Amino acid sequence: LFQPVATIAAASLPFIFSSRKYKRAITPLDPDEYDRALTKIAETPIVRYRYTWEGNTGPPHIGPILELAPPEITDDGETVNLLDYSGLQHAATKGLARRVARVEQALDAIAAAA
């Protein structure tokens, strides 16, 4: 039974180094990047699937097909970098929060004018 090393390694990691002390060249995203992240996530198809080496037992997986996903979530074109995927989703959530805030402001303005 074949399982890629990356799958085994990712599944066995109990943590991912995320402290500032392990990072360099730290650059915050600007707010417009949150909006672009939301667009990228919204445009990425999500599918149910089974890996070619798996049987038909248990529930299928759910996620993106890498060739249809934003390039930010892969390092090698074959595997998903889960930390970057999570970061893109987090940025998209901030983009969604910005969009909701703009809608709320518009609704408040309409209510105030009425």
C-alpha positions in Angstrom: 0.0 0.0 0.0 1.6 3.3 -1.1 1.4 6.5 0.9 3.5 9.5 0.0 6.1 10.5 2.6 4.6 14.0 2.7 1.2 12.7 3.8 2.8 10.6 6.5 5.1 13.4 7.7 2.3 16.0 7.8 0.0 13.6 9.7 2.6 12.9 12.3 3.6 16.5 13.1 2.1 17.4 16.5 2.8 21.1 15.9 4.0 23.7 13.4 6.5 26.3 14.3 4.7 29.6 14.1 6.4 31.8 16.7 7.9 35.1 15.6 11.3 33.8 16.8 11.3 31.1 14.0 10.4 33.6 11.2 12.1 36.2 9.2 11.1 38.8 6.6 7.8 39.3 8.3 5.5 41.5 6.3 1.8 42.2 7.3 -0.8 41.8 4.6 -2.5 45.1 3.6 -6.3 45.1 4.0 -6.8 44.8 0.2 -4.9 41.5 0.3 -7.7 40.2 2.6 -10.2 40.9 -0.1 -8.1 39.2 -2.7 -7.7 36.2 -0.5 -11.5 36.0 -0.1 -11.9 36.0 -3.9 -9.3 33.3 -4.3 -10.9 31.1 -1.7 -14.4 31.7 -3.1 -13.2 30.8 -6.6 -11.4 27.6 -5.6 -13.6 24.5 -6.3 -13.9 22.1 -3.3 -14.6 18.4 -4.1 -15.0 15.1 -2.4 -12.4 12.5 -3.5 -10.4 9.4 -2.6 -6.7 9.0 -3.1 -5.7 6.5 -5.8 -4.0 4.3 -3.2 -7.1 4.2 -0.9 -9.9 1.7 -0.8 -13.6 2.5 -0.7 -14.1 2.2 3.0 -14.7 5.2 5.2 -15.8 8.7 4.2 -14.2 10.4 1.2 -11.9 13.4 1.8 -13.0 16.9 1.0 -10.7 19.7 -0.3 -9.3 21.5 -3.3 -7.7 20.0 -6.4 -4.2 21.6 -6.4 -4.2 22.4 -10.1 -7.4 24.5 -9.5 -6.2 26.2 -6.3 -4.3 29.4 -5.6 -0.5 28.9 -6.1 0.1 30.2 -2.6 -0.9 26.9 -1.0 1.7 24.7 -2.6 5.5 24.5 -2.5 6.0 21.9 -5.1 2.9 21.8 -7.3 1.8 18.4 -6.0 1.2 18.8 -2.2 -0.8 21.3 -0.2 1.2 23.4 2.3 -1.4 23.3 5.1 0.0 26.2 7.0 -0.2 28.4 3.9 -3.6 27.1 3.1 -4.7 28.0 6.7 -3.2 31.4 6.4 -5.0 32.1 3.1 -8.3 31.0 4.7 -7.6 33.2 7.7 -6.9 36.2 5.4 -10.1 35.4 3.5 -12.0 35.4 6.8 -10.7 38.9 7.4 -11.7 39.9 3.9 -15.2 38.6 4.6 -15.3 40.5 7.9 -14.3 43.7 6.0 -17.1 43.0 3.5 -19.7 42.5 6.2 -18.6 45.7 7.9 -19.1 47.7 4.7 -22.5 46.2 4.3 -23.4 47.1 7.9 -22.2 50.6 7.4 -24.3 51.0 4.3 -27.3 49.7 6.1 -26.7 52.0 9.0 -26.5 54.9 6.6 -29.8 53.9 5.0 -31.5 53.5 8.4 -30.1 56.9 9.6 -31.4 58.6 6.4 -34.9 57.1 6.8 
